[in-house]
Amino acid sequence: MAKSNRPNIVFLLNDHQAYYRHGWDGGAKVLRPHFEKLAQEGIEFQRAYTATPLCGPARRTMLTGLYPHRHGEIKNDYGQPYKHEIYLDLLAEAGYRNFYYGKWHAGEGTALDHGCEGFNYTSYNNPYTKPEYKEYLKKHNLLEPEVLIEHNFANTWMEDEFGFGLSDGKVHRQDKKWCNEHASGILLTPKETHEAFFLADLAVEKLKELAASTASKATGVSDASNASGTSGEGQPFTLRVDFWGPHPPYFPTQEYVSMYNPADILEYGSFRDDLQGKPQIYHHENNKGISEDGELIIPNPLPWSEWQQVLSRCYAQITLMDEAAGRIIQALDEFGFADNTIVIWTTDHGDAVACHGGHFDKSAYMPEEVIRIPLAIRYPGHIPAGQVSQSLVSNIDYAPTMLDAAGLSFSAPVDGTSLLPLASGQSSDWRDAVVSETHGHLIDFFGRAFITDNYKYVYNEGDLDELYDLEQDPYELVNLIGDEKYREVHGQLERRFSEWQAASGDKRSK
C-alpha cells in the first residue's frame, strides 16, 4: 500500500475548449473565476498544446504519455487494443484508490477496466440517459432537462447518424445515444440538470465520503474538515472528472447567457479569412447553413450577428462549466484535502467555432484555435503560486506529471515529460518545440504542426504546407510558405521536423 505522504491527484478535463477563447484577442473575456483562482494558486501554462485535436486520440495520449502514432488510437473509436501502460493502472497497483467520473472516449473499454470506481461508460455516450443521472434528478427533485434550440447546424446525414431531428425554436431533450448535437440554445431547466453539475455532484459526494471515513479512523477526530488528506489510513486517491462540455452543443442556462451581451463580442480576427494561400483542408466543413458539398461557403452565409449569439452561448457554457468544476475544488479545500493534493485542470483540444472563414466544431486543419489549450496546475508546497509560464508543453506531459507526483514512472520511455521540475523551478531545461498531429476527422488526412516560440510550421501531406509567424500574425492569416524572406526559417523548421519524425518513428499509418 502507498505511503500516506503520497499526494492525492485530481484531474479535471473539459472537452473541446480552446485557449484562444480567453480574451487574448481583445474581444469579450470569457469568465472563468475558478480556473483563474486555481492558476493564481499555482501555475498557468499559456503555451499548452494538444498532441492531436481529436477526442479519442488525445484522451489515450493523456492516459499513456504517447503520441497517437505511437499508441495507435489515431481516430475516434479506432478499435485499437491497449498495448501500453496507462497511468491509472500504475497508480492502482501502487496503492492509490482511483475514482473516475464522466466521459471516456479513449478507445475500447472504460476507466472501470483500469482500477477505477465511479461513473463511466464506453465511447462518447450520453450521461443524460443513464440510471445514475436519473437517480441524481430524483435525489435533488429536478425535472428532466429541456433545451430551447436556437441554432441547429446539423446536416441531414448528422441527424440520420445521431437521430436528433432538431428544429430551431423547438424544445429538445437529449435522450439519444450521443449528446453531441451540432447546435446551440438555452437550457430551460435549472443549471443543476446540466451534465457538468451532475458529475461535480458525484465527485463532491465522494470527497465528502472519503473525508468522513478518514476522520472516523483518526483518533479523537470527529469533524470531516480535519481529514488527514488521504482516502483512508495511508491510502491516497486519484479523482478524475471528464466533462462532456463545453463541446457542442452549447446549452447553458439563462443565468450564464445573461452574463454575455452578444453585441459585445467583437468580430473574430479570422472570421472573414477567404482561405487564399491556405491548404485545401481548411475548406472542409459539413455543418448546415455554412457548407455545400462538404466545403465551407466563402464568404460565410451567416451574418456576424448570428455568430455573436452562437459564441455567447459557447462562452456562457464555459462559465457554467467553470462553476461546476469549481465546486470540486472548493470541496477539496473544505474537506481538508487541498494541502496534499495536486490539481490539474485542462482540456483535450480546442474549438474552431467562427474561425478561418466561420467554421463550426473542427476538422483536420490545425490552427491555434484547435490545438492550443488552457492548463493550470496547483500543488501546494511544491509549485510556487502566481506563476505564468510560456514554456511549450503538451498533454503528452500529463500522465508523466501525475506519476512523478506519486513517486512513480512508466516502465518504458514515453514521449511526455513530467512538468513538476519545470513548474517547481527545479529545472529550466525544457523543450524548445512541440508537435501536434492529425490523422483526419471524418476524412483521412496526415498533418503535423511543429511549433516553436515564434513560428509554426505545418506539414500537410498531399496539400499545401503552412508557415506562420505567431508573434506577428496570431490569427494565422498569412501563410509564409514560399515567401523568399522566410526561406531560411522554413528550411530550419522543416529539417527540425524531419529530425523529430525520425526520432519518434512517425510515419503514415497504413
N, C-alpha and C positions, 0 to 999 in steps of 0.2 A: 504494500500500500504506500502511496505517496506521502512524503513528509508534509507536515502541516504548514511549513513556511513556503510551500509552493503556492503561487498566486492562483486565484480564480481567473478565468478567461471569459470575457463577454465579447461576442462578435455580433454586431448589428449590421445587417446588409439590406440597403434599399435596392430597388430594381429599376434600371433604366433611368438614371438621373445624372445629368451632366454637370461638370464643374462650371461650365460657362454660364449656366443659368443663375449664377450667384451675384449678378450685378456688375461684373467687371467691365461690361461693355458700356456702362454709363446709363443703362436703362433701369427699369423698376427692379429694385433689390428684392430677392426672394427672402422672406422672413424665416429664419431658422435659428431661433434663440437657443434651443437646447444643443444643437450641433455646435454653435459658436461658443457656448459656455464650456462644453467638453473640450473644444480645441484650445480655449484660453487656459484650461487647467492642465494642458499637456502640450501637444504639438499638432499643427496643421500642415499637411503636405500639399502645397498648391501646384505641384507638377507631378501628380499621380496619374498613371495611365493604366488602362486595362490591357491584358495580354491579347484580348480579342473582343470586338464589340458585339458579342452574341452570348445569350444567357448560358446555355448548356456548356459550351467550351470554357467560358470564363469561370463558371462555378466549379468545374472539375479542376481547372488551374488553381483556384483558391483552396481546393482540398489537397492537391498534390505538390504545389510549388513548381509545376512543369508547364511549359508552353503547350498549346493544343497539339502542335505537330509531334510532340513527344508523348503526351498521354493518350492521344488517339481520338478524343471526342471533338472532332473538328466542326461538327454541325449539331444543331439541337436534336436530341433523341437519336443520335447516330448509331446507338446499339453496340458500342464497343464495351467489352467487359473490363472491369478494373484489373489492371496488371501491375499497378504501382501502389506504394504505401500512401495512405491518406492520414492526415494529422489526427482525425477523430479516433481512428483505431489505435494509434500510438498513445494518445492521451488516456484512452480507456485502459490499455494494457499497463500503463504507468500508475494506475490507481485513481484517475480522475473519474468523476461521475458526470456523464455528458447529457445535456438537455438540448433538444433541437426543436424549434417551433417555426413552422412556416414552409415556404416553397423549397422544393428540392431541385428539380430540373437540371440534374447534373449527370444524366446517364441512367443506367439500369439501377433498379432497386430504390431504396430510400435511406435516409440517415439512420433509420432504425436497424439497418443491417450493419451498422458501423459503431456499435457500442453506445447508441443514443436512446434516450427515452424522450417522449414528447408527442407533438402533433406533426405528422409528416406523411405525405402521400407521394405516389410516383409522378414523374414528369412535371409538367406545368400545373395541371389540375385546377381545382376551383374550391376554395375554402368554404364558400357560402352554401355548398350542398352537403357538407359533412355533418355527421351526428354531433360531433364536438361543438360545432358552431351553433347548431340548433339548441343544444343544451345551454350554451352561453346565453343565447337570446332569452331562453326561458328563465334562467337564473336571474337575469337583470331586467326582466319584464320588458323586453324590447320586441318590436314588430319586425317582420321580415323586411329587409332593406328594399327600397324602391328608388329608382332614379328617373329624373326627367331628362330625356335625351335632347340635347341642343344641337349637336352636330354629329352626323354619322358619316365616317369616311369609308366604311366597309363596302367593297365591291361585291358583286353577286357571288363570285367564287369564294370570297371570305365568309359570306353568310351561309353558303352551302356547306363549307367546311366546318364552321363552328355553330351553325344553327341559331344565329341570333335574331335575324329578322327585325332589326332596329328601325325605328322611324323617328325623324325629328319631331319634337313636340309631344311624343308619347311617353308614357310611364313604362319603365322596363325593370324586370327582375333578373338578377344574374344567377340563373338556375340551370345553365348548360354545363357541358363537360369542361369547358375552359372559361376563364374570366379575363380574357384579354381583348375585349371588344375594341374595335378601332373607332372610338367615339369620345365625346366629351359631354358633360352635363352636370346636373346638380343632384346630390344625394338628398332625398326628401326626408328620410328618417334620421334619427339622431346620429351624431358622429360615432357613437359607440357601436353602431351597426357596421361600420367600415372594418374591413379585414385587419387593418393596422391596429385598431384598438382591441380587437379580439385577440390577436397574437400578443399584444402588450399585456393584456389581462392574464393570459396563460403564464407568461414569463414572470409577472409580478406576483401572482399567486404561488408560483414555485419558489421564488425568492423568500416570500413570507414563510412558507412551509420549512424551507431549509434553515432560516434564521431561528424559527421556533424550535426546531429539532436540535440545533446546536446549543441554544440557550438552555434547553431542558437537560442536556447532558453535562453542562458545565456546573461545577459545584457552586451552589449559592447564587446561581443566576436564574432569574425568572422572567426577565424582560428581553424580548427578541432583539431589541435595539442594542443589546450588549453582546451580540454574537461575536465569535472569535474570528470570523472572516473566512470560514470554510463550511462545507456542507455537512459536516459531522466530525467526529473525533479524528483529526488528521487527514481528512479526505477533502481535497479541493474539488471544484466543479468547473465545467465549461457550460456556458449558456449561449446558444446561437439562435438568433431570431432573423429569419429571412422573410421580409415583407414582399407582397406581390406588387405593391406600388412604390413609387409613383408611375410605374409602367402604365401606358394606356390600358384601360380607359381612364380618363381624368374625371373622377366622380367625387369631388369634395362637397361638403355641406355648405349651406348659405353662410354659416358663421365664418368660414375661411374665404369664401367667394367675396364677401363684403370687405375683406382686407385689401383687395386689389381693384382699382379702377382701370378697366381695360384701356381707357383713353390715355392713361399714364405710361403705357408700355410702348416705348419707342420702337420704330421700325427696325427690325434686326438688321445688322450690318451686311449680311449676305443674302437677305431675302430676295433682292432683285438681281442676284447673280444670274447672268444669261448663260452661264456654263461654257462660254467661249474659252478655249485653252484648257478645259478640264477633260479628263478621261471619260469615255462613254458611260462608265459605271455610275457616274453622278446623275445620269438621266433615268436610271432605273427607279420606277415608282408604280405601285399598284392601287393606291387608295383612291376612292371615289371622289370625283369632282376636281381632282388635281392631276389626273393621269389619263392617258389614252394609249391603248395597245402596249401597256407595260412601261410607258415612258412619261416622265414629268412634263406637264404642259408649261411651256415658257412663252410669254410671261405667265405667272401664276394666275389662274382664273378667279381665285378667291380674293376679294379686296382685303387690304391690311386690317380693316375694322373687324372682319370675321376672325382673322388670325389673332387679333388682340383678345377677343373673347376666349378663343381656344387656349391661348397662352395664359390668360388669367386663371383659367381652371387648372392648368398644369401647375402654375405657381401655388395656387391655393392648396392643391393636393400635396405638394411638397411640404407646405406648412402644417397641414393636417398630419402627415407622416412624422414630422419633427416633434409634434406634441405627443403622439403615441409612443415613439421611441424614448422621448424624454421621461415618460412615466417609469420606464425600466431603469434609467439612470438614477432617477430620484429614489427608487426603491433600493438600489444598491447603497445609496447614502443613508437612507432611513434605517435599513436593517443592519448596518454596520459592516458591510462588505467592501466599501469603496477603497479603504487604505490597502487592502490586499488583493486588488483586482485590476487587471489590465483590460481596458475597454478599447475596442477598435470599431470605428463607425465609418462605413464607406458604401459604395455601390458597385454593381457588377460591370456596368458600362454606361455610356451616355445616351443622349436622345437627340435626334436630328430635327425635331419639330421646328418648322419655319426657316430652317437654314438652307443656304445654297439653292435658291430658287423657290423655296417653300415646300419642303418635304414633310411627311408625317411618319412617325416611327423611325425606321432605319433601313439600311441595306448593306452592301458590301463596301461602300465607299468609307474612307477613314479620315474625315476632317476632325478637328479638335472636339467638335460637339459630340461625337460618338465615342471617342477613345479617351478623353480626359475626364477624370472622375474626382469627386471630393474624398478626402481621407483625413480623419483626426484620430489620435491615439492619446489616451490618458493612462498613466501608470505612476501613481504617487510614490515618491521616494526613489524612483528610477528614471523618470523622464521629467526634466525641469519644465515648469509651467510657462506659458506665454510665448512659446516658440512658433515661428512661421518658417517653413523650410521650402526652398526652391530646388532641392535635390530631385533628381529624376528617379522616381520609384514606381513600382508596378504591383499589381495584385499577384504576381508570382512570388512576392515577398511576404504575403500574409501568413501562410502556413509555417514557413521557417521562423517567423517572428513569434508566433504563438508557441511553437515547440521550444524555442530558445527561452522564452519566459518561464517555461516549465522545466528547464534544465534538460531538454531532450533535443533530438535532431533526427532527420531521416537517415536511414542506414546507407542509402546510396546518394550520390550527388544529385542535386536538383538545380533548376535554373534560378530560383529565387534566393535571396539573402536576408537574414534577419535584419529588421530595421532598428533593433534596440541599440546597438552600438552607435549608429548614426543619430538616433533621437536622444540618447543619453549624453552625447558629446564625448563618448569614449573613443570614437574613431571618426576621422574626417575623410578617410579613404573610401570613395564611393564611385560607382559607375558614372561615366560622362555621356552615356547614350542609353536609350531604352527602345524596345521594339514592341509593336502591336501587329498582329497578323489576322488575316481574314481568309477563309476558305469559301466565302459566299454565304448569302442568306436568301433562301427561296430560289437561288441560282447557284451555279458553280463558278467560283472565281478564286484566283490566287493573288493575294496582295499582301504587302508588308510595308509598315511605316517605321522608319528609322529616325528617331527624334534626338536631337542634341539640345544644348542650351538655347541656341538661337534658330537653328534650322531644322527642317523636316523634309526628309526625302521619302517618297512613296514609290515603291516598285509595284507596278500593275501588269501582271503577265498578259501579253497579247493586247495591251491597251497603252495609252499614253502615261508615262511616268510623271511624277509631280515633284516640285521643289518649292518650298516656301521659306521666307524669312519671317519667322513668327513674331519677332520683336517689332518689325516694321509693318507687318501685314497680318495681324492676329485673326482676321476673318478669312484668310487664305483665298483672297480674290485674284491674286496674280501668280500664275504658275510660271516659275522662273526656269523651268526646263527649256533648254535651247537658247537661253539668254547668254550671250558671249561673256558678259561681265561676271557671270556666276559659273563659268565653265570649270574653274579650279575647285570651287566649293562642291559642285556636282560630282566631279571626279573623286574628290576625297571621301564624300559620303557614300558614293557607290562602292568604292573599294572597302570602306569600313563595313558596309552592309554585307558585302560578299564574304568578308572575313568572319562576320558573325554567323552567316549561314553555314559556312564550312565547319565552324567550331560547334554549332548546335545541331548539326545534322538536319538542317531544314531543307526540305525539298517537297515538290508537289506530291501529295498522296494519290495513289492510283486507285 
